[in-house]
Amino acid sequence: MGAQIRCRRLGRVAGIAAGLFFMGWAMLGCASGVSEASRAMVTYKGSFQELQAAPDQHRGQVVMLGGRIVETAPSKTGTEITVLQLPLGISDKPALDKPSEGRFLIASPEFLDPAAYPKLTLITVVGEVTGHTVRPVGEYPYALPVLRPIEIKQWTSSDWGGGGGPAVNVGIGAGSHGGGAGFGISF
C-alpha cells in the first residue's frame, strides 16, 4: 500500500513538472521577434496616423511598425521596401484582423534581396524616422513616412502555429490511475 501511495505522489509531481515545463516552453513561443536591444531604442509612442500626418516632425525618433511588404526595390544606393502598415498585435506581430492605416517606406543603405524580402511577407521593423517621400499609388500621389531600418523581423506562418493566426488546442487523456484534460493556446 505504501508503494502505491508513493507511486501516485511521484505521478503527481511528474505531472506538475511536465505542466511547468510546457508552460515555460509556451511562454517562449510568445516572446517578441524583435530584440530587446532594438525595442529599448523605440522613442515614438504616438499612433501611425499621427506619424503619417507629420513624419518630418518626428524625424530622428525611433518607431516600431508592422505590416505586409508591397514591394522590395534594390538600387545602386540601397534598397527601398514599401510596406502596407498593419497595427501590431501580440508579441509585436502584425495583426491580421485589423485594417491598415496606410503605407510606409523602409530605406536601407544596404542591398536587401527581393527574394529574401518578397511581396506579401509580414514584417515588424524598428527604424529611425528620416522624413517622408511622395510616391504614386496608381495615379494618386501618396506621402509615405520613411524609416532607416535598425531591425527587420520577418514572420512566417509557423509563427502563428502554421495557420496564420492563434491556435487553440484541447487534449483529453486517461491513464491507469485516473484521467486528465488539458487546454492550450499558442500565439
C-alpha angles and dihedrals in degrees: 000000000000091000091052092053091048089050092052092048091048089050091051092048091049090049092051092047091049090048092051091047093052092045090053091046091050091050090055088054089057093054118120119264090218116084120250089237091059093041090054090056094060111113103162114090101168129103126276090245090058091048092048092048094054112011094157090060088059096047110144095023119120117232137184114218136166137203150115123296112248097178141351113207120181120197138171090276100046139287134303120204117193111208131194101221120236123181114255118252135178114352090003093290118146108264107238093193095060127077123250118255095203143291137299136188128232109206110193121185087212131076110261112187114235087219089060092044102037128178115279094023112142113232143174116208133191109200147149118256108239099174133272143293133201117232131170119254098193101316094329117104104230126194113219128190109237123222131192102216123239095172133359119197116196116205125212131198088256088065085068095046090271097293106082095255143043116312126219120200130186125192134184124190141178131203140180091269101042142306138280145188136210139196127194139179123194127194 
